[in-house]
Amino acid sequence: MDRLHHPELQTLVQTTSFHARNQPTTPAVLFEGRTVTYEQLHRESNRIAHAVQAAGLTPGDRVAYLGKESEHYYEILFGCAKSGTVLVPVNWRLTAPEVSHILRDSGTRLLFLEEEFGPIVEKMPTAPPETVVGLGEPFVAWKASHPDTDPTPHVTPDTPVAQLYTSGTTGLPKGVVLAHRSFFAIRDALASEGLDWIDWRAGDIALIGIPGFHIGGLWWATQNFNAGTTIVAMRAFAARQAVDLIRDLGITTACVVPAMLRMMLTEPRVSAKDFTTLRKTVYGGSPISEALLEESLAVLDCEFAQIYGLTETGNTAVCLPPAAHVPGGSLMQAAGRPYPGVGSKVIDGEGRELPPGAVGEVCLATPAHMVEYWGLPGKTAETLVDGWIHTGDAGYIDEDGYIFIRDRIKDAILVAGENVYPAEIENVLEHHPGVAEAVVVGAPDERWGEYVHAFVVPAPGQRPSPRDLHTFLVPRLASFKLPARYEFIESVPRNPSGKILRRELRDRFWDDSARKVN
């Protein structure tokens, strides 16, 4: 089948109008028995763009979405693009204070809200945005009276279109602003060299396993829309449902994290017959174990491509292609190779570039890189330096250009593909009256990649139980950030200057591993 690449498309504004003209009846989104064609996606997103403008929003204003996935999420994505506004997808697993920070920090003026998450907004310590539109029937009525004609926004590839929040090393999530180019640059890079590491073909039906508030899910969906293929949306990933969708809808490609693969393969009565139409699985968020790869190759019997990158790099900047996925092969420890046009280097603490094989901080120069951290010019300047994204990951580059990640400089913990930053958890834990100090690290976990392990120094005369601490954290942190284990210690190890020796606590879990991430 032909690979699909439409180089004339360079903004999401152009995507739906192009396919509405050329393949109006082709399904764009399949969701819970409903089908949205490209013509319908184009017209409905036009209505949303006009409705957003009628609500008084102007280009550059922020529009937030707090809800699980449906066809409406993608209509809103394109509606924001066509109105020149910026979509802020909010992780629906966050608590009221976390959501409040995102809405306040982004300056969101319009919030699309699923009824299920109304109580979160009601509990926020700050007032909700000036306009709140309920998803479902209120949303349908809200857009219905507006025309479906093409808006005429002044949009270029460098115009911001999305703002995704990543947990921060200082405890507060940062808004990563991405322009339209972030959703086209890697597609163009692959096409420039005729590479099929990741490809889109006529007739493809793609499963969106990663949620849309995550850069991986948003990027994968836009790649398929830009190619003109069909996506299958899920309200939230559920392994049994995913297996059934792959089998019943004839899904050909999927984007998941390794933990999702493991969950699908452990579902009762799952067999190779469920995956006969699947031709390629793209995965990221964490490396795949050799055992899981062997089982996946045997049962799914398809190509695998690993992607590596950050929200700040516009998702993937590095790929381990299908040909490298050989159990036992030396490259299975690699993150992959940069795409054509993506630069890579490893630097020491003074910023000097290191030779092949030397471990330092991995830096990537990609045309898909972020515009900025919203409202944080100092943090932007630290991460985006002369076009290079400083990843915070420690690793090396071999003689053939493959990147190997060995550790994490910025202390992030990867739980089922989600970045969790210790400072955020520590800040909340230390508000507990029974806690004098807390240090959080990541420890290896067979199912989720890593789990959150909390070291706690009790306050004088106090001895809170793990249950007490868990109960305290539940309303304050998203569930995936909660420590799986608590360990009480007398004091936190520090160096002579008083800096916490986090690595000393963390390394006891990783002593037997060459790679200090999972």
Secondary structure, 3 states (H helix, E strand, C coil): CCECCCCCCCCHHHHHHHHHHHCCCCEEEEECCEEEEHHHHHHHHHHHHHHHHHCCCCCCCEEEEECCCCHHHHHHHHHHHHHCCEEEECCCCCCHHHHHHHHHHHCCCEEEECHHHHHHHHCCCCCCCCEEEECCHHHHHHHHCCCCCCCCCCCCCCCEEEEEEECCCCCCCEEEEEEHHHHCHHHHHHHHCCCCCCCCECCCEEEECCCCCCHHHHHHHHHHHHHCCEEECCCCCCHHHHHHHHHHHCCCEEEECHHHHHHHHCCCCCCHHHHCCCCEEEECCCCCCHHHHHHHHHHHCCEEEEEEEEHHHCEEEEEECHHHCCCCCHHHHCCEEECCCCEEEEECCCCCECCCCCCEEEEEECCCCCCEECCCHHHHHHHEECCEEEEEEEEEECCCCCEEEEEECCCCEEECCEEECHHHHHHHHCCCCCEEEEEEEEEEECCCEEEEEEEEEECCCCCCCHHHHHHHHCCCCCHHHCCCEEEECCCCCECCCCCECHHHHHHHHHCCCCCCCC
